[in-house]
């Protein structure tokens, strides 16, 4: 059995908070192409959750967001 069982599947991720991003992360981990879309006006809640890299708060320093965004592409309109 291939570890890329979802290879060729393309998904647009509008998920916000935990359930959506976690589900899309699993699909991306197993080969799906996932594009996460979020806006600067309403960033993903995981960007505001601790822990932060080097204990410096910021939307690009959130550890949980980094974990849940692994293997995904992203765009912000």
MODELLER restraints for C-alpha pairs under 7 A, 6 or more apart:
rsr = mdl.restraints
at = mdl.atoms
rsr.add(forms.Gaussian(group=physical.xy_distance, feature=features.Distance(at['CA:3:A'], at['CA:30:A']), mean=5.81, stdev=0.5))
rsr.add(forms.Gaussian(group=physical.xy_distance, feature=features.Distance(at['CA:4:A'], at['CA:30:A']), mean=4.56, stdev=0.5))
rsr.add(forms.Gaussian(group=physical.xy_distance, feature=features.Distance(at['CA:4:A'], at['CA:31:A']), mean=4.40, stdev=0.5))
rsr.add(forms.Gaussian(group=physical.xy_distance, feature=features.Distance(at['CA:5:A'], at['CA:30:A']), mean=5.83, stdev=0.5))
rsr.add(forms.Gaussian(group=physical.xy_distance, feature=features.Distance(at['CA:5:A'], at['CA:31:A']), mean=6.30, stdev=0.5))
rsr.add(forms.Gaussian(group=physical.xy_distance, feature=features.Distance(at['CA:6:A'], at['CA:27:A']), mean=6.69, stdev=0.5))
rsr.add(forms.Gaussian(group=physical.xy_distance, feature=features.Distance(at['CA:6:A'], at['CA:30:A']), mean=5.68, stdev=0.5))
rsr.add(forms.Gaussian(group=physical.xy_distance, feature=features.Distance(at['CA:6:A'], at['CA:31:A']), mean=4.80, stdev=0.5))
rsr.add(forms.Gaussian(group=physical.xy_distance, feature=features.Distance(at['CA:6:A'], at['CA:32:A']), mean=4.81, stdev=0.5))
rsr.add(forms.Gaussian(group=physical.xy_distance, feature=features.Distance(at['CA:7:A'], at['CA:31:A']), mean=4.29, stdev=0.5))
rsr.add(forms.Gaussian(group=physical.xy_distance, feature=features.Distance(at['CA:7:A'], at['CA:32:A']), mean=5.00, stdev=0.5))
rsr.add(forms.Gaussian(group=physical.xy_distance, feature=features.Distance(at['CA:8:A'], at['CA:32:A']), mean=6.18, stdev=0.5))
rsr.add(forms.Gaussian(group=physical.xy_distance, feature=features.Distance(at['CA:9:A'], at['CA:32:A']), mean=4.86, stdev=0.5))
rsr.add(forms.Gaussian(group=physical.xy_distance, feature=features.Distance(at['CA:9:A'], at['CA:33:A']), mean=6.17, stdev=0.5))
rsr.add(forms.Gaussian(group=physical.xy_distance, feature=features.Distance(at['CA:10:A'], at['CA:32:A']), mean=5.84, stdev=0.5))
rsr.add(forms.Gaussian(group=physical.xy_distance, feature=features.Distance(at['CA:10:A'], at['CA:33:A']), mean=4.76, stdev=0.5))
rsr.add(forms.Gaussian(group=physical.xy_distance, feature=features.Distance(at['CA:10:A'], at['CA:34:A']), mean=6.01, stdev=0.5))
rsr.add(forms.Gaussian(group=physical.xy_distance, feature=features.Distance(at['CA:11:A'], at['CA:33:A']), mean=6.14, stdev=0.5))
rsr.add(forms.Gaussian(group=physical.xy_distance, feature=features.Distance(at['CA:11:A'], at['CA:34:A']), mean=4.76, stdev=0.5))
rsr.add(forms.Gaussian(group=physical.xy_distance, feature=features.Distance(at['CA:11:A'], at['CA:35:A']), mean=6.30, stdev=0.5))
rsr.add(forms.Gaussian(group=physical.xy_distance, feature=features.Distance(at['CA:12:A'], at['CA:34:A']), mean=5.85, stdev=0.5))
rsr.add(forms.Gaussian(group=physical.xy_distance, feature=features.Distance(at['CA:12:A'], at['CA:35:A']), mean=4.93, stdev=0.5))
rsr.add(forms.Gaussian(group=physical.xy_distance, feature=features.Distance(at['CA:12:A'], at['CA:36:A']), mean=6.06, stdev=0.5))
rsr.add(forms.Gaussian(group=physical.xy_distance, feature=features.Distance(at['CA:13:A'], at['CA:24:A']), mean=6.84, stdev=0.5))
rsr.add(forms.Gaussian(group=physical.xy_distance, feature=features.Distance(at['CA:13:A'], at['CA:34:A']), mean=6.55, stdev=0.5))
rsr.add(forms.Gaussian(group=physical.xy_distance, feature=features.Distance(at['CA:13:A'], at['CA:35:A']), mean=5.74, stdev=0.5))
rsr.add(forms.Gaussian(group=physical.xy_distance, feature=features.Distance(at['CA:13:A'], at['CA:36:A']), mean=4.46, stdev=0.5))
rsr.add(forms.Gaussian(group=physical.xy_distance, feature=features.Distance(at['CA:13:A'], at['CA:37:A']), mean=6.04, stdev=0.5))
rsr.add(forms.Gaussian(group=physical.xy_distance, feature=features.Distance(at['CA:14:A'], at['CA:36:A']), mean=6.20, stdev=0.5))
rsr.add(forms.Gaussian(group=physical.xy_distance, feature=features.Distance(at['CA:14:A'], at['CA:37:A']), mean=5.52, stdev=0.5))
rsr.add(forms.Gaussian(group=physical.xy_distance, feature=features.Distance(at['CA:14:A'], at['CA:38:A']), mean=6.84, stdev=0.5))
rsr.add(forms.Gaussian(group=physical.xy_distance, feature=features.Distance(at['CA:15:A'], at['CA:21:A']), mean=5.46, stdev=0.5))
rsr.add(forms.Gaussian(group=physical.xy_distance, feature=features.Distance(at['CA:16:A'], at['CA:44:A']), mean=5.24, stdev=0.5))
rsr.add(forms.Gaussian(group=physical.xy_distance, feature=features.Distance(at['CA:16:A'], at['CA:45:A']), mean=6.64, stdev=0.5))
rsr.add(forms.Gaussian(group=physical.xy_distance, feature=features.Distance(at['CA:17:A'], at['CA:44:A']), mean=5.85, stdev=0.5))
rsr.add(forms.Gaussian(group=physical.xy_distance, feature=features.Distance(at['CA:17:A'], at['CA:45:A']), mean=5.00, stdev=0.5))
rsr.add(forms.Gaussian(group=physical.xy_distance, feature=features.Distance(at['CA:17:A'], at['CA:46:A']), mean=5.79, stdev=0.5))
rsr.add(forms.Gaussian(group=physical.xy_distance, feature=features.Distance(at['CA:21:A'], at['CA:68:A']), mean=6.01, stdev=0.5))
rsr.add(forms.Gaussian(group=physical.xy_distance, feature=features.Distance(at['CA:22:A'], at['CA:68:A']), mean=5.87, stdev=0.5))
rsr.add(forms.Gaussian(group=physical.xy_distance, feature=features.Distance(at['CA:24:A'], at['CA:34:A']), mean=6.87, stdev=0.5))
rsr.add(forms.Gaussian(group=physical.xy_distance, feature=features.Distance(at['CA:25:A'], at['CA:68:A']), mean=5.93, stdev=0.5))
rsr.add(forms.Gaussian(group=physical.xy_distance, feature=features.Distance(at['CA:25:A'], at['CA:69:A']), mean=6.57, stdev=0.5))
rsr.add(forms.Gaussian(group=physical.xy_distance, feature=features.Distance(at['CA:25:A'], at['CA:70:A']), mean=6.70, stdev=0.5))
rsr.add(forms.Gaussian(group=physical.xy_distance, feature=features.Distance(at['CA:28:A'], at['CA:34:A']), mean=5.89, stdev=0.5))
rsr.add(forms.Gaussian(group=physical.xy_distance, feature=features.Distance(at['CA:28:A'], at['CA:71:A']), mean=5.67, stdev=0.5))
rsr.add(forms.Gaussian(group=physical.xy_distance, feature=features.Distance(at['CA:28:A'], at['CA:72:A']), mean=6.24, stdev=0.5))
rsr.add(forms.Gaussian(group=physical.xy_distance, feature=features.Distance(at['CA:29:A'], at['CA:71:A']), mean=6.23, stdev=0.5))
rsr.add(forms.Gaussian(group=physical.xy_distance, feature=features.Distance(at['CA:34:A'], at['CA:72:A']), mean=5.16, stdev=0.5))
rsr.add(forms.Gaussian(group=physical.xy_distance, feature=features.Distance(at['CA:34:A'], at['CA:73:A']), mean=6.10, stdev=0.5))
rsr.add(forms.Gaussian(group=physical.xy_distance, feature=features.Distance(at['CA:35:A'], at['CA:72:A']), mean=5.91, stdev=0.5))
rsr.add(forms.Gaussian(group=physical.xy_distance, feature=features.Distance(at['CA:35:A'], at['CA:73:A']), mean=4.63, stdev=0.5))
rsr.add(forms.Gaussian(group=physical.xy_distance, feature=features.Distance(at['CA:35:A'], at['CA:74:A']), mean=5.18, stdev=0.5))
rsr.add(forms.Gaussian(group=physical.xy_distance, feature=features.Distance(at['CA:36:A'], at['CA:72:A']), mean=6.74, stdev=0.5))
rsr.add(forms.Gaussian(group=physical.xy_distance, feature=features.Distance(at['CA:36:A'], at['CA:73:A']), mean=6.04, stdev=0.5))
rsr.add(forms.Gaussian(group=physical.xy_distance, feature=features.Distance(at['CA:36:A'], at['CA:74:A']), mean=4.47, stdev=0.5))
rsr.add(forms.Gaussian(group=physical.xy_distance, feature=features.Distance(at['CA:36:A'], at['CA:75:A']), mean=6.34, stdev=0.5))
rsr.add(forms.Gaussian(group=physical.xy_distance, feature=features.Distance(at['CA:37:A'], at['CA:74:A']), mean=5.83, stdev=0.5))
rsr.add(forms.Gaussian(group=physical.xy_distance, feature=features.Distance(at['CA:37:A'], at['CA:75:A']), mean=5.17, stdev=0.5))
rsr.add(forms.Gaussian(group=physical.xy_distance, feature=features.Distance(at['CA:37:A'], at['CA:76:A']), mean=5.76, stdev=0.5))
rsr.add(forms.Gaussian(group=physical.xy_distance, feature=features.Distance(at['CA:38:A'], at['CA:44:A']), mean=6.86, stdev=0.5))
rsr.add(forms.Gaussian(group=physical.xy_distance, feature=features.Distance(at['CA:38:A'], at['CA:75:A']), mean=6.76, stdev=0.5))
rsr.add(forms.Gaussian(group=physical.xy_distance, feature=features.Distance(at['CA:38:A'], at['CA:76:A']), mean=5.21, stdev=0.5))
rsr.add(forms.Gaussian(group=physical.xy_distance, feature=features.Distance(at['CA:39:A'], at['CA:76:A']), mean=5.13, stdev=0.5))
rsr.add(forms.Gaussian(group=physical.xy_distance, feature=features.Distance(at['CA:39:A'], at['CA:77:A']), mean=6.08, stdev=0.5))
rsr.add(forms.Gaussian(group=physical.xy_distance, feature=features.Distance(at['CA:46:A'], at['CA:64:A']), mean=6.02, stdev=0.5))
rsr.add(forms.Gaussian(group=physical.xy_distance, feature=features.Distance(at['CA:46:A'], at['CA:65:A']), mean=4.98, stdev=0.5))
rsr.add(forms.Gaussian(group=physical.xy_distance, feature=features.Distance(at['CA:47:A'], at['CA:59:A']), mean=4.81, stdev=0.5))
rsr.add(forms.Gaussian(group=physical.xy_distance, feature=features.Distance(at['CA:47:A'], at['CA:60:A']), mean=6.87, stdev=0.5))
rsr.add(forms.Gaussian(group=physical.xy_distance, feature=features.Distance(at['CA:47:A'], at['CA:62:A']), mean=5.21, stdev=0.5))
rsr.add(forms.Gaussian(group=physical.xy_distance, feature=features.Distance(at['CA:47:A'], at['CA:65:A']), mean=5.42, stdev=0.5))
rsr.add(forms.Gaussian(group=physical.xy_distance, feature=features.Distance(at['CA:48:A'], at['CA:59:A']), mean=6.24, stdev=0.5))
rsr.add(forms.Gaussian(group=physical.xy_distance, feature=features.Distance(at['CA:48:A'], at['CA:62:A']), mean=6.52, stdev=0.5))
rsr.add(forms.Gaussian(group=physical.xy_distance, feature=features.Distance(at['CA:49:A'], at['CA:62:A']), mean=6.17, stdev=0.5))
rsr.add(forms.Gaussian(group=physical.xy_distance, feature=features.Distance(at['CA:49:A'], at['CA:64:A']), mean=6.88, stdev=0.5))
rsr.add(forms.Gaussian(group=physical.xy_distance, feature=features.Distance(at['CA:50:A'], at['CA:62:A']), mean=6.11, stdev=0.5))
rsr.add(forms.Gaussian(group=physical.xy_distance, feature=features.Distance(at['CA:50:A'], at['CA:63:A']), mean=6.80, stdev=0.5))
rsr.add(forms.Gaussian(group=physical.xy_distance, feature=features.Distance(at['CA:51:A'], at['CA:62:A']), mean=6.10, stdev=0.5))
rsr.add(forms.Gaussian(group=physical.xy_distance, feature=features.Distance(at['CA:51:A'], at['CA:63:A']), mean=5.56, stdev=0.5))
rsr.add(forms.Gaussian(group=physical.xy_distance, feature=features.Distance(at['CA:52:A'], at['CA:61:A']), mean=5.15, stdev=0.5))
rsr.add(forms.Gaussian(group=physical.xy_distance, feature=features.Distance(at['CA:52:A'], at['CA:62:A']), mean=4.58, stdev=0.5))
rsr.add(forms.Gaussian(group=physical.xy_distance, feature=features.Distance(at['CA:52:A'], at['CA:63:A']), mean=5.54, stdev=0.5))
rsr.add(forms.Gaussian(group=physical.xy_distance, feature=features.Distance(at['CA:53:A'], at['CA:61:A']), mean=5.13, stdev=0.5))
rsr.add(forms.Gaussian(group=physical.xy_distance, feature=features.Distance(at['CA:53:A'], at['CA:62:A']), mean=6.48, stdev=0.5))
rsr.add(forms.Gaussian(group=physical.xy_distance, feature=features.Distance(at['CA:53:A'], at['CA:63:A']), mean=6.52, stdev=0.5))
